[in-house]
Amino acid sequence: MKAETILVENVVSSGSQRPVNREKYEAVRGPMLEALPATAPGLSSAELKAAVLPRLPDALFPGGQTVGWWLKCVQLDLEAKGLIVRHGKPLRWHRA
C-alpha cells in the first residue's frame, strides 16, 4: 500500500512543490508549532530539534532516524506558508 502524500512548499524555491509522506509531515508539524514560541528570539535549529524529538512517534522515526530532514522540510514549508518566521544569525524561528 502506497503512503498518502502531501505537497510541501519551499521558501527558498518559490513556487515549487514536492510530495512527501503525509503521516511523517503531520507528525513533525504539530510538535514543531507547539514548540516554537510566538515571539522572538525563538528557537535555534538545535533547540527546535531537542524540543520536537521527544514528541515524535518512535514507530515513524525509530531512534530519531531522518528527523533532521523532516524538521528542515516542515520548517521550509511553514515559512513558505507564512506560519513561522526566521531571523538572526545564527538562524532562529518563531511562529508568525
HELIX and SHEET records of a PDB file:
HELIX    1   1 ARG A   22  ALA A   35  1                                  14    
HELIX    2   2 SER A   45  VAL A   52  1                                   8    
HELIX    3   3 LEU A   53  ARG A   55  5                                   3    
HELIX    4   4 PRO A   62  GLY A   64  5                                   3    
HELIX    5   5 VAL A   67  ALA A   80  1                                  14    
SHEET    1   A 2 THR A   5  GLU A   9  0                                        
SHEET    2   A 2 GLN A  17  ASN A  21 -1                                        
SHEET    1   B 3 LEU A  43  SER A  44  0                                        
SHEET    2   B 3 ARG A  92  ARG A  95 -1                                        
SHEET    3   B 3 ILE A  84  HIS A  87 -1                                        
END                                                                             
